[in-house]
Amino acid sequence: MNIIILGAGQVGSTVATELAKEESNEITVIDINQDILSDLQDRLDLRTIRGNGSYPNMLEMAGADDADMLIALTNSDEINMIACQIASSIFHTPTKIARIRSPEYLRKPGLFSPESIPVDFMISPESLVTEYIHHLIEHPSALQVLDFAEGRVQLVAVKAYDNGPLVGHALRTMKQHVPGVDMRVAAIFREGQSVKPSADCVVEAGDEVFFLAARKHIPTVIAEMRKLDKPVKRVMLAGGGNIGGQLAAILERDYQVKVIEAFPARARQLSGDLDSAIVLLGDAANPDLLVEENIESMDVFCALTNDDEANILSSMLAKRLGAKKVMSLINRSAYVDLVESGLIDIAISPHQVTIGALLAHIRRGDVVAVHALRRGSAEAIEAIAHGDSSTSKVVGKRIEQIKLPAGTTIGAIVRGEEVIIAHHDTMIESEDHVILFLADKRKISDVEKLFQVGFTYF
């Protein structure tokens, strides 16, 4: 696929890195910062162009005449929208994706359409990260919570703890532990390495276990994997920017929320926009302020500023002062593994959250959801099976008959409103939503081919 990416910032660089790993993609990146472009070109097999991505001559130099897709990810909503307009009007680019941050654009119905601004798909990283954090607060015992089939199925990652009910037992005993609940362990990671989740696999303390289940069964299954944390009541957010403000507005309906914001004008705006949340003007890394605001009684402390170092320091301080669980927004991937091994419970990478939404529009076959896992080394995808037994490699076949790539498992199938946890004899029907886990994302092209429909298939 011939793809042009505008913007080589944190999001653009992450997207370019992920897409360049796949041999079938030809990537061109446009940015005004030559240093960032040079770094990308040194590391990856792609082409770079220095310039303004919304200029027609820049897009022409990038090969927009032959491009399959334009992904506009600059920090300017307006540049992203103009680039999509030019790509459509002049170059007739088939697919145009734009990063749109401002709620003023997002809430205007009909603004993005072929008749007005021709953006096929919008990506709002702030909204995606807000939803991701909200899920983690709803399930305080989980490391990751991801939605499939419009939320009817969830993939949850938990860490098995010492003396947990399942630790030391084979997966085949799972039904005895959670009778009446159908679920599937999709993957297990032990000391960073993937372990095949066979029936005889024994769960060990410290294992990172990914399981799929219907949304209503998630709390029951989490309780079986590890001791359930107490429900969250009090939340403190450090940073009231786009993410912090959106998250506070969602959380204040169900939780006691405090927001610490360092800029007076933004603090005043938040205090007017929010209903019950308390907005505090100050520095979240000030221990006196945290103690004064009863940090020891907080169930969750979440650092959401634009400064990685400030987020890390304030989270570590909050943990030392008694916060039960701390999360930190971290942009630099090199920091993520480093901090999670210390005092910070969960490091949130906005780029890994965003990449999944983008990949869902890039994957071949009818892929409707993609989630990056394990810092992007693994993926969970939701694909729709089309065709019949003569045109599809999966329709009309039992799971045991499908030649899945190594490290790939089918975890669940959603048929209409019904959630079917996959077993070896489960039959896939046309229009089923199939949820797969790939321990090795390099196998993604093989999975895509399985769900592509041919005129005839022998």
URGI-V999531 format. One line per field, one symbol per residue. ss: DSSP state (H for helix, E for strand, - for the rest). A space follows every 50 residues. Layout:
# URGI-V999531
ss=???
This chain:
# URGI-V999531
ss=-EEEEE---HHHHHHHHHHH-----EEEEEE--HHHHHHHHHH---EEEE -----HHHHHH--HHH--EEEE----HHHHHHHHHHHHH-----EEEEE- --HHHH-----E----E---EEE-HHHHHHHHHHHHHH-----EEEEEHH H-EEEEEEE----------EHHHHHHH-----EEEEEEEE--EEE----- -E-----EEEEEEEHHHHHHHHHHH--------EEEEE---HHHHHHHHH H----EEEEEE--HHHHHHHHHH----EEEE-----HHHHHH--HHH--E EEE----HHHHHHHHHHHHH----EEEEE---HHHHHHHH-----EEE-H HHHHHHHHHHHH----EEEEEEEHHH-EEEEEEE-------------EHH H------EEEEEEEE--EEEE-----E-----EEEEEE--HHHHHHHHHH --------
